[in-house]
Amino acid sequence: MLHLVRDVLDKQLVDREGRPFGKVDGIVLEVRDGAALRVIALEVGAATRLGRLPRWLTRWLGRWSARATSTRLPQASVVAVGREIYVAVDATQTAAWRVEAWLARLITRLPGGG
């Protein structure tokens, strides 16, 4: 049995080329009367991550939180769930990849980061 929070949330995402591109920040569920919940997508990105933080903190982050984006990966793109979540998408075509690339460039500019 798969436990969504334990086995999926905050796990590393790996695209079809084996490139890591963020962690699962959210799980999108479909709710229908009389039916079990159904996973329809996984989300990765700052907008989803910010939604998990206390409201006072997101207000403090102000303009940055207003510009945050997320990438939604359809459940059908999930190939395997283990230590990482493997998905059949090209990470370079997602907003999540652009954020990861920006963070990598930022880190190399920090003392000791490069």
C-alpha positions as CSV (number, residue, x, y, z in Angstrom):
1,M,0.0,0.0,0.0
2,L,1.3,3.5,-0.9
3,H,1.0,6.1,1.8
4,L,0.8,9.4,0.0
5,V,2.3,11.7,2.6
6,R,5.1,9.4,3.7
7,D,5.9,7.9,0.3
8,V,5.4,10.8,-2.1
9,L,5.4,14.2,-0.5
10,D,8.8,15.8,-0.3
11,K,10.5,13.1,-2.4
12,Q,13.0,14.0,-5.2
13,L,11.5,14.1,-8.7
14,V,13.6,12.6,-11.5
15,D,12.7,13.1,-15.2
16,R,12.9,10.6,-18.0
17,E,16.5,11.5,-18.6
18,G,17.5,10.9,-15.0
19,R,17.7,14.6,-14.1
20,P,16.6,15.6,-10.6
21,F,14.4,18.7,-10.8
22,G,12.8,19.4,-7.4
23,K,10.7,17.7,-4.8
24,V,7.0,16.9,-4.7
25,D,5.5,19.9,-2.9
26,G,1.8,18.9,-3.3
27,I,-0.6,16.2,-4.2
28,V,-3.7,17.1,-6.2
29,L,-6.7,14.9,-5.4
30,E,-10.1,14.4,-7.1
31,V,-13.0,14.2,-4.7
32,R,-16.3,12.7,-6.0
33,D,-19.4,11.8,-4.1
34,G,-19.5,8.2,-3.1
35,A,-16.0,7.5,-4.6
36,A,-12.6,7.1,-3.1
37,L,-10.1,10.0,-3.4
38,R,-8.1,9.8,-6.6
39,V,-4.6,11.3,-7.2
40,I,-4.7,13.3,-10.4
41,A,-1.4,15.2,-10.2
42,L,1.8,16.0,-8.3
43,E,2.9,19.5,-7.9
44,V,6.4,20.9,-7.6
45,G,7.2,24.6,-7.1
46,A,7.4,27.5,-4.8
47,A,3.7,28.4,-5.0
48,T,2.6,25.0,-3.7
49,R,5.4,25.0,-1.1
50,L,4.4,28.4,0.1
51,G,0.8,27.1,0.6
52,R,2.2,24.7,3.2
53,L,3.8,27.5,5.2
54,P,2.1,29.6,8.0
55,R,0.2,32.6,6.6
56,W,2.3,35.1,8.5
57,L,5.4,33.9,6.8
58,T,4.0,34.1,3.3
59,R,2.8,37.7,4.0
60,W,6.4,38.4,5.2
61,L,7.7,37.1,1.9
62,G,5.4,39.5,0.1
63,R,6.1,40.2,-3.6
64,W,8.3,37.1,-3.9
65,S,5.5,34.8,-2.9
66,A,3.1,36.5,-5.3
67,R,5.4,35.7,-8.3
68,A,5.9,32.1,-7.3
69,T,4.8,29.3,-9.7
70,S,4.3,25.6,-9.6
71,T,4.4,22.8,-12.2
72,R,1.6,20.2,-12.2
73,L,2.6,16.7,-13.3
74,P,-0.3,14.4,-14.3
75,Q,-0.5,11.2,-12.4
76,A,-0.2,9.3,-15.6
77,S,3.4,10.6,-16.0
78,V,4.5,8.9,-12.8
79,V,6.6,5.9,-13.8
80,A,7.9,4.6,-10.4
81,V,7.7,5.5,-6.7
82,G,10.7,4.6,-4.5
83,R,13.4,6.6,-2.9
84,E,12.7,9.1,-5.8
85,I,9.6,9.7,-7.9
86,Y,10.4,9.0,-11.5
87,V,8.2,10.8,-14.1
88,A,8.0,10.5,-17.9
89,V,8.4,14.2,-18.6
90,D,11.3,16.4,-19.8
91,A,12.2,18.5,-16.8
92,T,13.8,21.2,-19.0
93,Q,10.4,22.1,-20.4
94,T,8.9,22.9,-16.9
95,A,8.9,26.0,-14.7
96,A,10.4,23.8,-12.0
97,W,13.5,23.3,-14.1
98,R,13.9,27.0,-14.6
99,V,13.8,27.6,-10.9
100,E,16.3,24.9,-10.2
101,A,18.7,26.3,-12.8
102,W,18.3,29.8,-11.3
103,L,19.1,28.5,-7.8
104,A,22.1,26.7,-9.1
105,R,23.4,29.9,-10.7
106,L,22.7,31.8,-7.4
107,I,24.5,29.2,-5.3
108,T,27.7,29.3,-7.4
109,R,27.9,33.1,-6.7
110,L,27.9,32.6,-3.0
111,P,31.2,32.2,-1.1
112,G,32.0,28.5,-1.0
113,G,29.2,27.7,-3.3
114,G,31.0,27.1,-6.5
